[in-house]
């Protein structure tokens, strides 16, 4: 017989794994971009001091926004996991 609760739990686990993997790829890419821009800025290869300040400001704001996004996603995943775990018992 088809168990809707188990199917919902399976789908949730897939979504959770997919989201976790996606967030890790984004984080790794962002860290790589940040290191590259930082190295280029320190070497002064592509911009003046004012441009370096703008880039650093943009990078810091983007990092803060990403951290907030990841925190929100993590909190919501935990809420959904609690919900699904409670429903299957």
N, C-alpha and C positions, 0 to 999 in steps of 0.2 A: 504494500500500500504506500502511496505517496505521502511523505511526512513534510508538511509545509514548514514546520519549525526548523527541521534539519536543513531543508533547502535554503531557507532564509539565512541560517547560520553559515552555511557554505558560501553563499553569495557575499555575505558581509565579510567573511574571512578573505575572500578574493579581493574585494574592494580595499580592505585594510592593507593587504600585502602590496597591491598595486600602488596605493597611495604612499605607503612607506618607501617603496622602491623609487617612485617618482620624486618624492621629496629628497631622498638621498642623492639622486642624480643631479637635481637642481642645486643642492648644497655643494656638492663636489665641483660642479661647473662654476658656480659663483666664486668659490674659494680660488679656483684656478685663474679665473678672470681677474680677480682682485690682486693676486700675486703678480700677474703679468703687468697690469696697469701700475701697480706700486713700483715694480722694478723699473719700468719705463719712466715713470715720473721721477724717481730718484736719480736716474741717469740723465734726466733732462732732455730726452731724445725727441719729444714731440710737443712740448708746450712750455710756456713761460710760467712763472710762479703763480700768477693769478689763475691760470688754467689748471694748475696742479691743485690749488685750493678748491676750485669748483669741483674737480673730479673727486677729490677726497671727501668733500661734503656730500656729493651725490652718492658715492660709495657707502658712506656711513648711513645715510638715510635709507638707501636701498637695503642695507643689511638689517637695520632696525625693523623695516617693514617685513622683510622675509622672516625674521625671528618671531615677530608677532603672528604672522600667518602660520608658521609651523607650530607655535604654541597653541593657537586656536584650533588648528587641525588635530593636534594631539589630544587636546581636551575633548573635542567633539568625538573623536574616535573612541576615547575611553568611555564617554557617556553611552555611545552606541554599543560598545562591547558589553557594558554593564546591562543595558537593556536586553540584548540578545541572550546573554548568559542567564539572565533572570527569566526570560521567556521560555528557554529550553528546559528549565528545571521543573 
